[in-house]
């Protein structure tokens, strides 16, 4: 019996030893195979791991206003998380710190009080731990190690504050607290010039962040910088990725945008769009001497909210220009010597048929018109007759002449999506004479508003055809790298003498007895010269009933500092009363802020005190008296106060925004407003029924 047991024991030992020997042989063979037979293959794989590189994203450069204010920049945001499965978290320590922690959280985020924060944290922690211990039937246990402490991302300043809270300031291995960094492109001024600034993001080709529109896209190669390279390196405790080639930060680009002027332009364009019900509007304000675009706004009505938001950049898209092109045609006529005397009488009449085309008509035609009067009254017949004098036998020559003047050259202004002008084929065999006669006064072509503005700017600039541009300086880490100089498309697109003649004509449009803008754009505080233009919108290849209304000009007239173009679609009034008024209001607001190089004089008054406009005044007499003294008004004058209502929404039209907000909030309404100055409109009619907490929108205007 004992012998049998001994034999069995020895047999078992022998089997175990044999198995161990077999494992040893297998391990030895595997080791030999790996280190000797397959050595080259494994060395190659190791080299691949150690030579593997990963690109390092560079920091994107900032976009700055002309005074250095930030228009767009990358900011770091943080998602704060807690890993409740961290071994170092002790329940007794957590319970000791949970009270002070929740007190701090309640002060930081008052959406919950301290008791609610405590209940939420403990319940969420318990649910996460229980889910890992007792998974749902048919599901594997899962540890949620990414519990989000706040639903939103925090700024760096907020993150630094939170990490000092009780419990969270302990070492990471004792509280499981960590953060995820995210870079976001932010625009501190919100929607201001948003379309021109543009947006960034990933695309289908690359996971890197690049510009999609506006300046962000046009200047992407400069803003993006140069990616770095990280390479795997063998260290004692493992393989890590270390920077081998550092990333180069993108350029900070200083634009020509002036924040104060941008605010004025956007507010005035928005107010006029609201007032006239326009579908969209665009406005560009440019410095005459340098071609710097100081403000650019593109607003279109939202189909969902009805409000006006930054939309398509119409300033660089081609449209039939209407009568604003007559000034450019007149420039060609003066430069080519077709006319030299701007007082020369030209037979016009009220209708004229040329080359078998449909009759050209003038609604206010006369027997004769001088070149000055042709621009002043916007005569289609007069402008067509002047141009066909030279180019009637060579219709394509008109376009070729404009090409020689640099009219079709791209600006490379920095605005993405920039178009160049297009002119319809004007070969004689294709009815070119008729086409030419229409092109002379604004049809048969598509011209971006920015191109029209550049020509008017040249007229204001004694014929110097300066290039419009939206950026002026490149820098890194605050150190200037390069300055973008003022450049010219043509040093002289026309002679200074012809530029002077054209300025006289444009002055007549606003100040002449028959000028098409005389009723709306005149103001003695800022003398404006410019030209109206109207063209029907084209939909599906056919003219629709909607009109595009333009005004392009410059101010002050004697020493022009700024040129401006405004274009609106679908406004309920004429070009002078819509686009012209926008430009006038911009000029007056700039004058009021002392931005035209002189101090505004509000004390100056006409001899007849009765000719003062009606002014809105405060509810208090002391404020009314201050206004009288501030304006230097001595004669009796009536200040209109808002008529009060007994019930319903208070009437605040005519009050300052501060007084209006106080009255409306005392009545239980929530107030928002657009514009600046006195209240000229309120979304809820005075006396109408309302519910407490209901929102009311106020519209403000100056003068």
Order of alpha helices (4+ residues) and beta strands (2+ residues): alpha-alpha-beta-beta-beta-alpha-alpha-beta-beta-alpha-alpha-beta-alpha-beta-beta-alpha-alpha-beta-beta-beta-alpha-beta-beta-beta-beta-alpha-beta-beta-alpha-alpha-alpha-beta-alpha-beta-alpha-beta-beta-beta-beta-alpha-beta-beta-beta-alpha-beta-alpha-beta-alpha-beta-beta-beta
